[in-house]
């Protein structure tokens, strides 16, 4: 699937074998000469089609379905039948298809994964086969792998433990690596670490495709992950490994453990942080208050919430605020209320954001034994409210109205996915603030109407970040992924904000510009990697060209038969 104009590809496959290989299949677009050489006559209808005609045909079929989950299943089948056509359809219709391939529909795809399963894609590394990992990875079909997305299925979006059904997330993420970032699909590999599930619905489902066992934990689990990482490093020393949808304690723990052993990052922690920080940097151009004056309330103090707080904190420090002063401006709220010193069960990644007990002295509380989010809003008077809790309705009407009372332009980001897990809907936020709020959401929502004109809601989604990060890392062969590279990505996203030129515009570029955004993010990330000495033998003026050379465009190329029977 080369993207070079005039390029050709050689294969020994022919007939049905060629038509059933999704990486090589061109369907009706095989030329008359190729049909001669590859024994395709009679297997295809006689009309020679084009890729654009095929895209139009598939788009018409897609739009004929009644539900998004039907469209999701259709696209998964298309990807497993003709990858070039799938990605051409995705790239040409990214705004329409992004909610199907990714959030929110991918959540339902994970929940129904066992029923939708038709063809294998990626690798299911089961705990019961833990002694075979190296052998599984060794197959020659994986020789060209450059990027892996891996999950253990325990914390899928805001839906919780989906077991082996979590495979839908790596498949969807890697589709966006290609669709938005241009990473060649043959170099991507989705993996699920199937260590069982504690989801009773999965365990009781006779059609469940995963390992039917309660979730393995403790040392056995850690040893399994270690065996996986060791096998990956041995097989692909320079691969980019993205961790996805692990439980909050494991997410940060594995990132800390492995970030210096291979080129790796956690999208829930670092990607979410970068897109939230980039969008906030864009939002303050609308509100007019500098970053150093913001006060941040975060609902959901897990790995994502703390990751967001950590990157915004670093941005504040870079903007000139002393770190000890900056950290006082963060109010992280979890199930037990505001994180304060002396609380039990505080994770290591939460420690930097504990408020002192004296910070809440004199506060008026609804319940004296717990500082709830509404108490934080009324007493700390935050300018920014971010939600990554997975709790629908967590931004209640009193909370949102209180934000509007204390801020001329409150910044409110309900970022939890899928749509059903959002802390509040943009429509409610708009109504409760009288149209004052600057809004960003994790999943797509219908546009709002302001002054009689429809206004798109910014989808503050990781798809603006991780495809570009991956493209930049791979293009320059970065050895590691640093926090500074994610800061560079956030600033590149903010620099692309339409609101910089007109505060009435959206905070983020349209989804239709995701390939251009990814290229800009890739350049910023690659330059930062070069600055930190994480690349070798590359001059700064080569980087743009290296990035362009890595961007694959879905297009058919001419085929030649390896056995010499055709040309």
N, C-alpha and C positions, 0 to 999 in steps of 0.2 A: 504493500500500500504506500508506495513512494508518492511524494507530493511534488517532485520536480517535473516541470514541463518537459515533455519529450522523453521522460524516463521509461524504462521497461523493467519487467520482472520475469524471472525464470522460475518455472515449477515443473516437477515431474508428475503432478496430479493431472487427472483428466476425467471426463465423464461425470458421473454422479459424485465422485470424490471431490472434484474441483467445485462443483455446485454446492456441496454441503460443508465446505470450509468457509466459515464466516469472514476470515481474513482475506480470502481470495475471490470469493463469489462476486460476480458482477451481474448475475441474473440476465435479463433481456439485453443488457448493454454489451455482452460479448459480441465482437464484430463477426462478420461472415468468415473472415480468414481464421479467427480464433476458434470459431465453431468447427471449421475443417480440421485444424491442427489438434484440438483437444477433444474430439469426438463428442461434440455437443449437439449435433443436428438430431432433431427428434425429441431431445430432452427439453428444448425451449420452444416457445411459439416463434414463428418465422420473423416477425417484425423486430428490427434492431432498434432498441430504445437508447435514450440518453439518461445520464444521472439526474438531470433536472426533471425529465418526464417521470422518472421513478419517484423522485421526491414529491412531485405533485400528486401522484397516484397514492402514495402512502399517507400524505397529509389529508387527502380526501377521506381515506379509510379511517384514519385516526379520529377525525372530526365526526364520524358517523357513530361512534360509541356514545353511550349515555352517561357513563361514569368515569371518573379519573382513574379508578383502579383498573378498569378495563383498558384504558389508554396506556396505563403503566405496563400491564401485561403484554399488550401489543408491541410496545417499544422494546421490552426485554426480548421478545421473540425476534424482532427485527434485528437487534444487536447480535443475537446468536445465529442469524441467518446471513446477514450482509452488513458487515461493520462499516464499510465505506458509506453505504446508503444511510445507515442509522446516523452517522455523524454528520453527513451532509444535511439531513433533515433537521438535526439538532442545531447545527450552526446557523442555518438559514432561518430557523424559527425559534431562537433561543428564548425569547420572552414568553411565548406560548407554551413551550415544552419544559422549561426549567422547573415549574411547579409539579410537573409529572415525573420527570427523571429524578428530581431532588425533593426538597421539602415543599409542600407538606405530604405529597402522595407517597413518597418513599417510606414514610412511617407505616402507612397501611400496607405497603408492599412487604415490609418486614414482618408485620403481624400475620400476613397471609402467605408468607414465603413458602411454607410447606405445600400449600394448595396450588401455588403458582409455579412450583418447580417443574421445569421441563428438560432443560439441558444444563450440564455442569458448566460453571464459569468460575474461575479462580480456584482456590484450594481450601478444603475443609480439613484442618489439622486437628484431629480428635485426640483427646487425652488418652484414649484407649490405644492409640497408635503412636504414643509418644516416642517409642524407640525407632520409629521409621521416618522421622522428620527429614533427616539428611537425604535419605534415599528418595523421598517424594520430591524434594527440591531439586534433586540432581538431574531430572529429566531434561534432555536437550531442548524441549519446547520452551524452556524458561531461560535460555541462554542470554537473551537480549533484555531481560528485565532491568529497568532503571528506577522504577518507583513502585513501592508497595503501600497499600493501605490495609491496616490490620485492625480487627476488633475482636473482643471476646463476647460481644452481644449483651453485656450486663446492663448497660445504661443507654439504650437506644433512644436518642432524642429525649423527649420527656415521657416516653412510654415505658421505660424500665426494661427488665430482663426479657429479651426475645430469643435467647439461646442462639441456635444456628441460624435462625431467621435474621439475625443481625447482619448476615452477609449482604443484605440489600444495601447497607450503608457503604461499605467499600466499593461495591459495584457502582453505586450512584456517584460517589466522590470521584472515582477514576473516570467516569464518563465526563465529568466536568473538567478534570485535568486535561482531557483531550478536547472537549467542546469549547472550553473557555481559554485554556492555556496552550493548546496546540501540541501537547505531548503525544507522540505517536502511540496509538492504542496497543500495538504489539509489544511495547515496552512496559506496560502496566500490569500489575498483578494484585487482585483482591484476595485477602486471606481472612478466614475466621478461625480463631482459636476456640475450638469447641470443647469447653471444660464442663459441659453439662448446663443445666438451668434450674433455677428455683421458681420458675413460673409454672404454677400448677396446671394452667391451661395447656401449656406445651407438653408437660409430662403425661397428661391425660389424653392428649390428642392422638388417636391411632394413626393419623397421617403425618405426624411430626417427623421430619427428616433428620433431626440432629441426634446426638448421643443421649439416649434416654436415661439420665442419671442426674441426681442432685448436683448442684454446682460444686466443683472441687475448690477448696480454699487452702489457705495457710501455706506451709512449706511445699507441699506437692504442687500447688498452683504456681508458686514462685519458681520452682525447679523446672516446670514445664515451659514457662515463659523464658527462662534462662536458656533452656535447650533450643528453643525457637530462635532467639536472638543470636546465639552462638552459631547455629546452622546458617542463618541469613548472612552473617558477617563472613563466614567461610565461603559461602556460595557466591555472594555478590559483595565484595569488599567496599564498593563505592556506591551502593544502592541508597536511595532516599526512602526511609521508612516513616510512614505517618501513622501514629496511634489514633484510634478513633473510638469514641463512645465506651471507654472503660469507666468503671465506678470511680467516684471522685478520689478516694484514697489511693487507688491503684494508678490513676491517670498521672498524678503529679509524682508519685513514687517511682514509676517506671521511667518517666521523663528524666528525673534527677539521676536515676541509676544508669541510664544508657546513653544520655546525650553526648558523653565524651568517648563512647565506644564506637559509635557509628553516626552517620548523617541522619538525624532523626528529629522529629518534632511532634507535638500533640496539638491537633487542630482545635479540640475543645478548649484547651488552655490558651494556646498562643494565637491560633487563627482567630478565635472569637475575640480575644483581647485586641488584636490588631484592627479588626473591622470596627469594633466599638470605639476604639481610640481614634481611628481615622474619621469616623462619622462624627464623633464629638468635636474634633478639631474643625470639621466643616460647620457644625452646628453653632459654635461660638462666633463664627463670622456673621451668623444671622442674629444672634442675641446681642452681640456687641461687647460682652464681658470677657476679659482675658481668661486664659486657662488657669492662671494662678489665683483667680478669685472664685473658682468653681468649688462647690461642695457636693460630694458624690454619695448618694445612697444606692446601695446594691442589694436587691432582694434575691437571695440565693448565694450563700457563701461557700459554695463548693469550689471545685477546681476551676471552673469557667469564671465564676464571679471573682475569685481571688486573682485569676490571671488577668482579667479586665482591670481590676483595681491596681495591680502591680504595674501594668504598662502605662496606665494613665498617670500613676504616681511618678514614674520615670519621666514622662513627658512634662509633668509639672516641675520637676527638678531641673530638667533641661531648659525650661522656660524661666528659671531663676528663683524658684521657691526652695527654701532650705528643706531638706528631707524630713526633719523632725516636725516642721510646720506643715508640710504637705500631707503627711500621714494622718494628721489630726482631722483632715478634711474628708476622710472616708468613713462611712457608716455602713457596715456590712450586717445584714439581717438574715438569719437562718430560722429554722423551725423553732428554736428556743429563744428567738428574739435577737436583739442587737448583740454582736460579739463584744464582750467586755472582759477585762482581766478577772481571773478567778473562776471563769466558767469551766465546767467539766467537758471532757471529750473534745478538746480543741486540737485540730490537726496542725501539723507543722507549717503548712502553707497558709494557714489562717492567722498564725501568730503575729505577723507584722501589722495586722489590721485590727488588733484588739484595742478598743477604746478603754481609757483608764476609768476606774469606778468614779473618780471625781468629775469626769466629763459629763455625767448625767445628773449631777447634783443640782437640785432646784428644778428638775424637769417635772412637768405635770404628766402623769401616766394614767392610762385607763385601768391598768392592772399593775399594782405595785411590784409583783413578782416577775414581771416580764416587760421588756421594752420592745413593743411591737413596731411595725413599720409606720403606722400612723403616728405613733409617739415620736419617732425619729423625724418625720416630716414636720410636725408641729413645733418641735423643740430645736432640732439642729438646722432647720430651714435649708434643706439642700436645694441646689439649683438644677441638679441632674438626678433622674431616677431611672435606674437600669434594672431590668428583670431577667434573671436566668434561673428561675426557681422551678420551672415546669409546672407551676401551680396556676391554673386558669382562674381569673378573678382576683389574683393577689393584689393587683392595683385597683382597689375598690373605688367607688364614687367618692367617699369622703377623703380618701388619700389623694386622688387626682385633683379634686376641688381644692384641697389644702395646698397642693403644689401651685395651683393657679393663683391662690390668694397671696402667696409670698413671693411669687416671681412674675415679672411682666411677660417673659417668654420661657416657661418651664420646658426643659429638655427631658422627654420621656421616651425611653426605649424598652418596650416589652419584647425581649429577644428570644423567649423560649419557643422551641419548635416541637411538634408541628403546630399548625394554626390553632388546633383545639387546645393547646397548652399555653397559649399566649396569656400573659398576666392581665392584659386588657386589650380590647379591640381599638383600632384607630378611630372608629366611628364614635365609640363611647368617650375616648379621650378628647376628641374634637368637641363633642357636645358638653362635656363636663368642664372644659377649660374655656368655653366660648371661642374656640378657634385660636387660642393663644399658644398652644403647645407646639414645640418642634418635635416631630414624631419619627421614630425609626423602629421597624419591626423585624423579627427574624424570618418570618415567612411572608409570602405575598398576601396582600389584602386588597379589596376593591378600592378605587380612588375615592378621595374625599371631594366635597364640593365647597369651595371657598369663594365668596363673592360671586356666586353664580357660575364659577368655572371649575371644571374637574381638575383635581390636583393629585398626582400620584403619591402614594405612600412609599417612603424609602424603605427598601428591603435591606436592612442592615445585616447582611448574610455573609457567611464565610466564603461564599463563591466569589466575592470580590478580592479575596486574599490568597487562599491556598493554591489555586492554579498558577498564579503568578509567582508565588514563592517557589513552587516546584519547578517551574520553567527556568527561573533564574538560577536555582541551585544546580540543576542538571546541566544547563548551558555552560557553566563555568567549572563544573566538577568540584563544587565546594565540598570540603571534607566534613564540615560540621554546619549546623544551623544555630545561630546565636540569637539571643534576645534582641540585640541591636539590629539584626536583619529584619525582625518583625516590626521594630520601631520604624525602620526605613520603609517597610511596606505600608504601615499606617500613614506615614507622612505622604507617601506617593498617592495613596487613595484620597487623602484630604486635598492634595494639590489638584486632583482631577474634579473636584466638586463644582458643579454648575453654580452653587450658591456663592462661590467666591466672587463671581462677576455680578450676580444679581441675587440679593437675599430672598427674593420671592421664588427663586428656582428651587429644585430639589437639592438635597444634601449630597446625593450620590449620582454618578452618571447613570443613564438608563441601562437596563439589563442588556439591551441590544449592543451596548458598547463593551461588553465584558471581555472580548478578545483584546481590545485596545487597552483597557484597564489592566489586564493581566500582563501585557507587554510592558507597561509603565512600572508595575509592581516588580516584575522580573528584573528590569534594568536597575531599579533602586536596590533590590536585594543582592544582585550580582555585584554591583559596585561596592556595597557594604562588605560583602564577603571578601572582595579583593582588598579593600582597605584594612580588614582585620587579618590579612595574611592567610586566609582559608582556601586560597586557590594557588595553583602552581603553573608557571610558564605562560601566563596570560597578561597581555598589556591592556591597560584601561581602554584604549581606543579600539580594541578588538571585541569588546564585550557586546556591543549592540549587534554586530554581525553574527556572533555566536548564538545570540538569542534568536535572531531571525532564522538562522539555519535550523533551529530545533522546532520551529513552528510547522506542524503538519497541516496541510489543507486537504480535506477529504475529496479526492478525485480519483477516477479510474486511470490506470496506465496500461500500456500495451504488454501482453504476455508472450513469452517465448517458452517452448517446450524443452526441458532439460535433456531429453534423450536424443535430441537432434532430428526429430521427425518433422519439425516445423521451424518457422522463424518469425 
